[in-house]
């Protein structure tokens, strides 16, 4: 199982790189991240939180009341519009 890094671990401040290889290793990482997130009763987890400096994260709001369980995987996300 992957270890989840917690604040103030300095590795969480390192810059992540874009995902370039969409291969078995990426699918395995995403599966392992989901396992770690669910075991920690979390609703989201980013790759840097498990020591992987990649631009990806997963979420599943289904553990909250009123939401259906469904895992979403975001790879190389970009914020197009934002406030502030």
C-alpha positions in Angstrom: 0.0 0.0 0.0 1.1 3.5 -0.7 2.0 5.8 2.2 0.2 9.1 2.3 2.4 12.1 3.0 1.0 14.7 5.4 1.6 18.4 5.9 4.3 19.7 6.7 6.2 17.1 4.7 8.5 19.3 2.4 8.0 16.9 -0.5 4.4 18.2 -0.8 5.8 21.5 -2.0 7.8 20.1 -4.9 6.7 20.9 -8.5 4.9 18.1 -10.3 5.5 17.1 -13.9 2.9 16.4 -16.6 2.0 12.8 -17.2 3.5 11.7 -20.5 3.2 7.9 -20.5 -0.3 6.5 -20.4 0.8 2.9 -19.7 0.4 0.0 -17.3 2.5 1.8 -14.7 0.1 4.8 -14.7 -3.0 2.5 -14.4 -1.3 0.7 -11.5 -0.5 3.9 -9.8 -4.1 5.1 -10.1 -5.4 1.8 -8.8 -3.0 1.9 -5.8 -3.9 5.5 -5.1 -7.6 4.6 -5.0 -6.9 1.7 -2.6 -4.9 4.1 -0.3 -7.6 6.8 -0.5 -10.4 4.4 0.4 -8.4 2.8 3.2 -7.8 6.2 4.7 -11.6 7.1 4.3 -10.6 10.0 2.0 -12.5 11.6 -0.8 -9.5 12.7 -2.8 -5.8 12.1 -3.3 -3.1 13.7 -5.5 -0.1 11.9 -6.8 2.4 14.1 -4.8 0.6 13.0 -1.6 1.9 9.5 -2.3 5.4 10.7 -3.3 4.9 10.8 -7.1 5.6 14.1 -8.6 2.9 13.8 -11.4 0.0 16.1 -12.3 -2.8 13.8 -11.4 -5.4 13.3 -8.7 -8.4 11.2 -8.0 -11.7 12.0 -6.2 -14.8 10.0 -5.1 -17.5 12.1 -3.4 -19.6 8.9 -2.8 -18.4 8.6 0.8 -20.3 11.8 1.6 -24.1 11.7 2.2 -26.1 12.4 -0.9 -23.4 11.4 -3.5 -23.2 8.3 -5.5 -19.9 6.4 -5.3 -17.9 6.9 -8.5 -14.1 7.3 -8.9 -12.9 10.2 -11.1 -9.3 10.3 -12.3 -7.9 13.6 -13.5 -4.6 13.6 -15.5 -2.8 16.8 -16.4 -5.7 19.0 -15.3 -5.7 22.7 -16.2 -7.7 25.5 -14.5 -9.2 27.5 -17.3 -11.2 30.0 -15.3 -10.9 31.0 -11.7 -11.8 33.7 -9.2 -9.2 35.8 -7.5 
